[in-house]
Amino acid sequence: MFAVIQLTLIVLGARLAWRLSNRFLSKDHWGAVPGPAPESWLTGSLLKLVSQDAAQYHEKLAREFGRVVKFTGLFKENILYVYDPKALYHIFVKTRNALLQQLNKNAGEKELDVASWMTRTMLEFTGQSGFGYSFDSLTEDSEEHPFVTSLKGFMCAISDTPVVVARLLLSPYAHLVSPKTQRAIIDFLPWKQMHRIRDMVDVMHNTSLDIFEATKRSANEGDGLGRKDIMSVLFKANNAASDQDKIPESELVAQVSTITFAAMDTTSNAMSRIVFLLSQHPDIQEKVRAELCDAFQDEEELDYEVLSSLPYLDAVVKETLRVHPPLPFINREAVRDAVLPLQKPITSRKGEIVDSIFVPKGSKIMLSLSNCNTDTEIWGPDAGEWKPERWLSPLRSSVQEAHVPGVYSNLMTFSGGGRACIGFKVSKLEMKVLLSVLLPTFKFAPSDKRIIWEWNAVVQPTTEDAKVAANGAREPELPLKVALVQA
């Protein structure tokens, strides 16, 4: 096995050397596109864009260079940074067919960590609706499920700078190496952070196996025929499919972690942001509470139709997702040569007006969802401000005219095109349901601690004195003062 690992590393090293030399010698197709000077020859400006405090740098890029920017990544790799709506439309919608083919009760006031409760609640939502499985009893003294511990630490762990660099360098070649050999290489390397990630993945995979086996037993024994959770429905549909259309069981198992991670982490952090903003704006918090209490006068529970009909609740959710998307940017790679049209032409370094950009196959593009959502030319001069009232009257004409390709309310929060978030309606409903449960009962106010929102791939709250993880990163937490609403 040691010889196999050595040979694999030699082959990967040769491929990497070839790719890097080609990068230094090839033509710069985006030489005319304005952008910042690289911070270093090794990492360019990449680390400033993906660091935990990257928010201000992203805002600076948009302010100084506009909707299309060229920046330098690892070893002088040119990367295009885009939030021009027409370009986004082209990437998300016009090319989706090509992408699909390629993919073929406490008295008084108490300070609580709201982020922890949001995570636990959203995980339980996902477990019950997705798999008919309970991760958490949601009692104060219940122990945290190992799956939750791993899931919470995973995003922070993979955002560690050396890990980010390794992922960017090696991910293009991962398909060349079997999973068994990849595992052997990770076990062999004396890299503690990578071993922590390995152990987290093991916990999530083993839990996924347990959930899948429980679903299979329930279906085979006949007592799960009426279950409507996603995994039971998927399992039954897969059993009824022809051999040609069946999904391998390994793929079904993989869906457990995929669904859980996608459904929980982004939604729980979006909920944390909503509750945080409501604590900062007690007048808006009171308006949402009054609207919900009025709705509850004739109802014991608020169903989908009632929740969807509450305008102020909807405005708070939309505005939070607009100004503070949990996922601020996403990356794409061109699968073929293409020309990217621009809604707003840019001025090149030579002073020429450019309304389209050639994108060679293999080029990396960073798509800024947050800057598109807060573009002043689309949303007006107050685009960066959190104002739920903007959704209570017709939006500016510029919003419709921009033709933003997002799947939700002219926003890029849930992406767009063939790879948009398929669960955005569920996510929105979960947030409204949870707010309808919390706000009539509890009031939220800021604590004395300063809240920092770190970009760990997903934006997460923490504090200056938060517990520090093994990799030196602060653990997520959102301390807020919580009190009962007085009748």
C-alpha positions in Angstrom: 0.0 0.0 0.0 2.9 2.4 0.8 4.2 1.9 -2.8 0.7 2.7 -4.2 0.5 5.9 -2.1 4.0 6.9 -3.3 3.1 6.3 -6.9 -0.2 8.2 -6.6 1.5 11.2 -5.0 4.1 11.2 -7.8 1.4 11.1 -10.5 -0.6 13.8 -8.8 2.5 15.9 -8.4 3.4 15.6 -12.1 -0.2 16.6 -13.1 -0.1 19.5 -10.8 3.3 20.7 -12.0 2.1 20.5 -15.6 -1.0 22.5 -14.8 0.9 25.2 -13.0 3.5 25.6 -15.7 0.7 25.9 -18.2 -0.9 28.5 -16.1 2.2 30.7 -16.1 2.8 30.4 -19.8 -0.8 30.6 -21.2 -2.4 33.8 -22.5 -4.3 36.0 -20.0 -7.8 36.2 -21.6 -9.0 38.6 -18.9 -6.1 41.0 -19.0 -8.4 44.0 -19.8 -10.8 43.2 -16.9 -10.1 45.5 -14.0 -9.3 44.1 -10.6 -7.0 44.3 -7.5 -3.3 43.7 -7.6 -2.5 40.2 -6.1 -1.5 40.2 -2.4 1.2 37.6 -3.0 2.6 35.5 -5.8 1.5 32.3 -4.0 -2.1 32.9 -3.1 -2.9 36.1 -5.0 -6.0 37.7 -3.4 -7.8 34.4 -2.8 -7.3 34.2 0.9 -8.9 37.7 1.5 -12.0 36.5 -0.5 -12.5 33.3 1.5 -11.3 34.3 5.0 -13.7 34.4 7.9 -13.8 38.3 7.9 -14.1 38.5 4.1 -17.4 40.5 4.1 -15.7 43.9 3.9 -13.3 42.9 1.2 -16.2 41.7 -1.0 -18.0 45.0 -0.4 -14.7 46.8 -1.4 -14.4 44.8 -4.6 -18.0 45.8 -5.6 -17.5 49.4 -4.7 -14.1 49.9 -6.4 -14.4 47.6 -9.5 -18.1 47.1 -10.1 -20.0 44.0 -11.3 -17.1 42.1 -13.0 -13.7 41.8 -11.5 -10.6 39.8 -12.3 -8.5 38.6 -9.3 -5.6 36.3 -8.9 -5.8 33.0 -7.1 -3.3 30.3 -6.3 -0.1 30.4 -8.3 -1.3 33.2 -10.6 -4.6 31.5 -11.6 -7.0 34.1 -13.0 -10.5 34.0 -11.5 -13.5 36.0 -12.6 -15.6 37.5 -9.9 -19.1 38.3 -11.2 -22.5 39.6 -10.0 -23.7 41.3 -13.2 -27.3 40.0 -13.5 -27.1 39.3 -17.3 -23.9 37.3 -16.7 -25.5 35.4 -13.8 -28.5 34.7 -16.0 -26.3 33.3 -18.7 -24.4 31.1 -16.2 -27.4 29.8 -14.2 -30.1 29.5 -16.8 -28.8 29.6 -20.4 -26.2 26.9 -19.6 -28.3 24.6 -17.4 -28.8 22.0 -20.2 -25.1 21.8 -20.7 -24.5 21.4 -17.0 -27.2 18.7 -16.7 -25.5 16.8 -19.5 -22.2 17.1 -17.7 -23.7 15.9 -14.5 -25.9 13.2 -16.6 -40.1 28.2 30.3 -37.6 30.5 32.5 -38.8 33.4 34.7 -37.4 36.8 33.9 -34.7 37.3 31.3 -32.0 34.8 30.5 -29.1 34.8 28.1 -29.2 31.9 25.8 -27.1 30.7 22.9 -29.7 31.1 20.2 -27.5 29.7 17.4 -27.2 26.4 19.2 -31.0 26.1 19.5 -31.5 27.1 15.9 -29.1 24.4 14.8 -30.8 21.7 16.9 -34.3 22.7 15.9 -33.5 22.8 12.1 -31.7 19.5 12.4 -34.8 17.9 14.0 -37.0 19.4 11.4 -34.8 17.8 8.7 -34.6 14.5 10.6 -38.3 14.1 11.0 -39.4 15.3 7.6 -36.5 13.9 5.7 -35.9 10.6 7.3 -38.5 9.9 10.0 -35.6 10.1 12.4 -35.1 12.0 15.6 -31.7 13.6 16.2 -32.6 15.5 19.3 -35.3 15.5 22.1 -34.9 19.3 22.2 -34.7 19.4 25.9 -32.2 21.6 27.7 -30.3 18.7 29.3 -30.2 16.4 26.3 -26.8 15.4 24.9 -25.8 16.6 21.5 -26.0 13.9 18.8 -22.5 13.1 17.4 -23.9 13.8 14.0 -24.7 17.4 15.1 -21.3 17.9 16.6 -19.6 16.8 13.4 -21.9 18.8 11.2 -21.4 22.0 13.2 -17.6 21.6 13.1 -17.3 20.6 9.5 -17.7 23.9 7.8 -15.3 25.6 10.1 -12.8 22.8 9.6 -12.8 22.9 5.8 -12.5 26.7 5.9 -9.1 26.3 7.5 -6.6 28.1 5.1 -4.3 25.1 4.4 -7.3 22.9 3.8 -8.8 25.5 1.4 -5.5 25.6 -0.5 -5.3 21.8 -0.7 -8.9 21.5 -1.9 -8.4 24.0 -4.6 -5.2 22.4 -5.8 -6.2 18.7 -5.6 -10.0 18.6 -6.2 -9.6 18.6 -10.0 -7.7 15.3 -9.7 -9.8 13.6 -7.1 -11.6 11.5 -9.7 -8.3 10.0 -10.8 -7.8 8.2 -7.4 -10.1 5.6 -5.9 -11.8 6.4 -2.6 -9.8 3.6 -0.9 -6.5 5.1 -2.0 -7.7 8.6 -1.1 -8.5 7.3 2.4 -5.1 5.6 2.7 -3.3 8.9 1.7 -5.2 10.9 4.3 -4.4 8.3 7.0 -0.8 8.3 5.9 -0.3 12.1 6.0 0.7 13.6 9.4 -2.0 16.3 9.2 -4.2 16.7 12.3 -6.7 19.0 10.8 -7.3 16.6 7.9 -7.7 13.7 10.3 -10.3 15.8 12.2 -12.2 16.2 9.0 -11.9 12.5 8.2 -13.3 11.6 11.6 -16.3 14.0 11.2 -17.0 12.5 7.8 -16.9 9.0 9.3 -19.5 10.0 12.0 -21.8 11.5 9.4 -21.4 8.6 7.1 -22.1 6.0 9.8 -25.1 7.9 11.0 -26.4 8.1 7.4 -26.0 4.3 7.1 -28.0 3.8 10.3 -30.8 6.0 9.1 -30.9 4.3 5.7 -30.9 0.8 7.2 -33.7 1.8 9.6 -35.7 3.0 6.6 -35.1 -0.1 4.7 -36.1 -2.4 7.6 -39.3 -0.4 8.2 -40.3 -0.6 4.5 -39.4 -4.3 4.2 -41.3 -5.2 7.4 -44.4 -3.4 6.1 -44.8 -0.9 9.0 -43.3 2.0 7.0 -45.6 1.9 4.0 -47.5 4.9 5.1 -44.5 7.0 6.0 -44.1 10.2 4.0 -40.6 11.3 4.9 -38.3 11.9 2.0 -36.1 8.9 2.5 -39.0 6.5 2.8 -40.6 7.9 -0.4 -37.3 7.8 -2.2 -36.6 4.2 -1.1 -40.0 3.0 -2.2 -39.8 4.7 -5.5 -36.3 3.3 -6.1 -37.6 -0.2 -5.3 -40.4 0.2 -7.9 -38.0 1.5 -10.6 -36.6 -0.7 -13.3 -33.1 -2.0 -13.0 -31.9 0.6 -15.5 -33.3 3.5 -13.5 -32.5 2.3 -10.0 -30.2 4.5 -7.9 -27.3 2.5 -6.1 -27.9 2.2 -2.4 -24.6 4.0 -1.8 -26.1 7.0 -3.5 -29.2 6.8 -1.3 -27.0 6.7 1.8 -25.1 9.7 0.5 -28.3 11.7 0.1 -28.8 11.6 3.9 -25.8 13.8 4.6 -26.4 15.9 1.5 -30.0 16.7 2.5 -29.2 17.2 6.2 -26.3 19.5 5.5 -28.0 21.5 2.8 -31.3 21.8 4.8 -29.9 22.5 8.2 -26.7 24.6 8.1 -27.9 27.4 5.8 -31.5 27.6 7.3 -30.3 27.5 10.9 -27.8 30.3 10.3 -30.5 32.3 8.4 -32.8 31.9 11.4 -30.0 33.0 13.7 -29.6 36.1 11.6 -33.4 36.9 11.7 -33.6 36.5 15.5 -30.5 38.6 15.9 -31.9 41.4 13.7 -35.2 41.3 15.5 -33.3 41.7 18.8 -31.6 44.8 17.3 -35.0 46.2 16.1 -37.6 45.7 18.8 -40.2 47.8 17.0 -40.0 45.4 14.0 -40.0 42.4 16.3 -43.2 43.7 18.0 -44.9 44.2 14.6 -44.2 40.6 13.6 -45.4 39.4 17.0 -48.6 41.4 16.7 -49.3 40.0 13.2 -48.7 36.4 14.4 -50.9 36.9 17.6 -53.7 38.2 15.4 -53.5 35.2 13.2 -53.5 32.8 16.2 -56.8 34.3 17.5 -58.9 31.9 15.5 -56.4 29.1 15.0 -54.6 26.7 17.3 -51.9 26.2 14.6 -51.0 28.2 11.5 -51.0 26.2 8.4 -49.2 26.8 5.1 -51.9 29.1 3.7 -52.1 31.3 6.8 -48.3 31.6 7.2 -48.0 32.5 3.5 -50.6 35.2 3.9 -48.8 37.2 6.6 -47.1 40.1 4.8 -44.9 41.4 7.6 -43.5 38.0 8.5 -42.8 37.4 4.8 -41.1 40.8 4.5 -38.8 40.1 7.5 -37.8 36.7 6.0 -37.2 38.1 2.5 -35.3 41.1 3.6 -33.0 39.0 5.8 -32.3 36.6 3.0 -31.6 39.6 0.7 -29.2 41.5 2.8 -27.6 38.5 4.6 -27.6 35.4 2.5 -26.2 32.5 4.5 -24.1 31.5 1.5 -22.5 34.8 0.2 -20.9 33.4 -2.9 -20.6 30.2 -4.9 -18.0 28.9 -7.4 -18.5 27.6 -11.0 -16.1 26.2 -13.6 -16.6 26.6 -17.3 -17.2 23.2 -18.9 -16.5 24.6 -22.4 -15.4 27.9 -24.1 -18.1 30.5 -23.7 -18.8 34.2 -24.1 -20.3 35.9 -21.0 -22.6 38.9 -21.9 -22.8 41.8 -19.5 -25.8 43.8 -18.6 -23.6 46.8 -17.6 -20.5 47.2 -19.8 -17.2 47.6 -18.0 -14.3 49.8 -18.8 -11.1 47.9 -19.5 -7.6 48.8 -18.3 -7.0 50.3 -21.7 -10.1 52.5 -21.4 -12.2 50.5 -23.9 -15.9 49.7 -23.3 -16.4 45.9 -22.9 -19.9 44.3 -23.0 -18.9 40.7 -23.1 -16.0 38.5 -21.8 -14.5 35.4 -23.3 -14.4 32.5 -20.8 -12.1 29.6 -21.8 -13.0 26.1 -20.8 -11.7 25.2 -17.3 -11.9 28.9 -16.1 -13.0 29.4 -12.5 -15.7 32.0 -11.7 -16.7 33.2 -8.3 -20.3 34.4 -8.3 -21.2 36.9 -5.6 -24.7 36.3 -4.4 -24.5 38.9 -1.6 -23.4 41.8 -3.9 -26.0 41.1 -6.5 -28.6 41.2 -3.7 -27.4 44.6 -2.5 -26.5 46.2 -5.8 -27.6 49.9 -5.5 -28.4 50.1 -9.2 -30.9 47.4 -8.7 -32.3 47.9 -5.2 -31.6 51.6 -4.8 -29.2 53.7 -2.6 -30.4 52.0 0.6 -29.7 48.5 -0.8 -27.3 47.6 2.0 -29.8 48.5 4.7 -32.2 46.0 6.3 -35.6 47.4 5.7 -38.5 44.8 5.7 -41.0 47.6 4.7 -39.5 47.6 1.2 -41.4 44.4 0.5 -44.8 45.8 1.6 -45.1 48.0 -1.5 -44.3 47.4 -5.2 -40.5 47.0 -5.7 -38.5 49.5 -7.7 -38.9 49.0 -11.5 -35.1 48.5 -11.6 -35.5 45.2 -9.7 -37.8 43.7 -12.4 -35.7 45.2 -15.2 -32.5 43.6 -13.9 -33.9 40.1 -14.7 -32.0 38.6 -11.8 -32.0 34.8 -12.5 -32.6 33.7 -8.9 -35.4 31.2 -8.1 -36.8 33.3 -5.2 -38.1 36.9 -5.2 -35.5 38.5 -7.6 -32.8 37.3 -5.2 -29.7 35.2 -5.7 -29.8 33.8 -2.2 -31.0 30.3 -3.4 -29.0 30.5 -6.6 -30.7 29.9 -10.0 -30.9 27.7 -13.0 -30.6 23.9 -13.0 -28.4 23.8 -9.9 -30.6 26.2 -7.8 -31.5 25.1 -4.2 -34.4 22.6 -4.6 -35.5 23.0 -1.0 -35.9 26.8 -0.9 -39.7 26.6 -0.3 -39.2 24.2 2.6 -36.5 26.4 4.1 -38.7 29.5 3.9 -41.6 27.6 5.5 -39.4 26.2 8.3 -38.3 29.7 9.2 -41.8 31.0 9.2 -43.1 28.1 11.3 -40.3 28.5 13.9 -40.9 32.3 14.1 -44.6 31.7 14.6 -43.8 29.4 17.5 -41.1 31.6 19.1 -42.3 35.2 18.8 -45.7 35.0 20.5 -44.0 33.5 23.5 -40.5 35.0 23.7 -38.9 38.4 23.4 -35.3 38.7 22.2 -32.9 41.4 23.1 -29.1 41.9 22.5 -26.7 40.6 25.0 -23.6 42.5 26.2 -21.4 40.5 23.9 -20.3 41.8 20.5 -21.6 39.4 17.7 -19.2 38.7 14.9 -20.4 37.1 11.7 -17.7 34.9 10.2 -17.6 33.5 6.7 -17.0 29.8 7.3 -18.4 29.1 3.8 -21.8 29.5 5.5 -21.9 32.8 7.4 -22.1 31.9 11.2 -22.3 34.0 14.3 -19.7 33.9 17.1 -18.2 36.2 19.7 -14.8 37.5 20.6 -14.6 35.2 23.7 -16.2 32.2 22.1 -14.6 28.8 22.7 -11.7 28.1 20.3 -11.7 24.9 18.3 -8.6 22.7 17.8 -7.8 24.5 14.5 -7.8 27.9 16.2 -11.2 29.0 14.9 -13.9 30.4 17.2 -16.9 28.1 17.6 -20.4 29.4 16.5 -22.6 31.0 19.2 -25.2 33.7 19.4 -25.9 34.8 23.0 -29.1 36.8 23.2 -31.3 37.9 26.2 -34.5 35.9 26.1 -37.7 36.7 28.2 -41.3 35.6 28.2 -43.8 37.9 26.5 -46.1 39.4 29.1 -49.7 38.6 28.6 
